[in-house]
Amino acid sequence: MGLTSERYVRFADIDAADWLYYPRFFEYCQNAFEDWVNANAPLNYRQMIDEQRWGFPAVAAKGDYLAPLKHGDTAVITIKILHIGKSSLRVGFELVRKHDQVPSFKGEITTVCVDLKKGKSMPIPDNMRAFLLASTVAN
């Protein structure tokens, strides 16, 4: 149940060097993760945040920039669940230029499941944990 998605690099995403502006790599990762959850998880992002009042804010992010993406490129984004803790989740991301299969970015984002009413961490709910564990096995 892992996800590989594609994202076209738009003019608005690049910097003056005609390269994807570096914070956009993390934006692409977050968008791919949110799309994956919305399409596959027992609850989508809106249901988690607006109805259940819990979410997964980032607490750490790191990335290695390997090769530029330019306006007009298509990035292939692969998501891998790397670790599931009691309340934390570490997700890996790889972006590859589609036209030549050159790796462009490799990163990780660590999130913590938070009760948005209390503003405190909470255990990952059972239905989401089961989904994430199944996704870890699939990777």
N, C-alpha and C positions, 0 to 999 in steps of 0.2 A: 504494500500500500504506500510505498514511497512515491515521491513526486519528481517528475522532471517536467519543467515548463519552459516556455520560451518568452523572451522579452526583447522587443525591437528597441534599439537605442535611438531615441528621438533627439532632435536638435536641442530641445529644452534641457536635456540631460547632460550635455557636454560642457566642457570648460573652454577657455580661450585657445588651448592646444588641440582642440578637436578630439579630446579624450573624454570618456565618461568621468564626470566629476566624482572624486573618490567617495563622498558620503552616499552617493546614489547606489553604490554596490550594496550597502546595508539596507537601503530602501528596497532594492530589488529582492534581497533575501527575505525581508519582512513581508513584502507583498506576496511572494511565492508561498511562504509559510501560511499566511492568512488564507490565500486561495485554496491551498491544500486542506486546511482545517475545514473551511466552508464547504468543500466538495465531499469530504470523507468522514469527518468526525461526528460523533453523536449529537453535538451541539455546534452551531456555527458561532463566529465571533460575536455577532449581534446578540444572540441568545445568551452566550456566556456573560458578556459585559452588561447588557441592558436588562436582561431578565433574571439571570442567576446572581449577578453582581460579583463575579470573580473574573480574574484575567491573568495573563502571563507577562507582566512588564519585564523588560530586560534589566539585568543587573551587571552584566559583563558582555563585552563584544571584542573580538579580535579578528584581524584579517591580514592576509598576505596578498599583496597586489603583484600579479605575475606577468601580465601583459595587458596593454591597453585595449579597451573597447572603444570604437569610434562611431560617430554618427552613421547610421545605416547598417551597422552590424546587428546581428541577432545573438543574444546571449542564451545559452541553454543552462538552466539552473537546476541543480540536483540537490535535494534535501535528504539528510540522513539524521535519524535520531541517534545521538551518541551516548546519552546517559539520562536515565530517569531516576531521580531521587525521591525522597518523601514529598517534598514540595517544589523541587527544582527540576529543570529540564535543560539539557544542553543539546543544541541542534547544530549540525554541520551543514555548510553550503559550499557548493562548487559551481563556478560559472565558467563556461567554455564558449569560445567564439565558434559559432555554428559553421561558418564557411571553411574554416581550416582546422577545427578541433583543437586549437591552442588553448590551454588553461589560462584564464584571465584573473581569477580571484578564488581564494579558498579562505573561508571564515567560519567562525563559531559564534553563536549567541547563546548565552545562558540566561534563562528566565526563572522567575519564582512565581508560583501560583499564589495570588493574593486575594483575600476577601476584601472587596472594594468598599464594603460598608464599614469595616473595622480598620482598614488600612494596614492589615497584618498578614503575614504569610499563613498559608493553610495547606493541609495535605491536598495533593492532586485528587480530585473526585474520582471515584471508582470507574465510572463509565469512560472518562477521559484517559485514565491510567490504562485501562484495558485496550483502548484504541492505540495509545502510544506504544504499549508493549507489543501489540500485533505488528505495528509499523517497524519496530526495532528488529523483529524477527525477519520481516520482509526485506530489510536492508541487508 
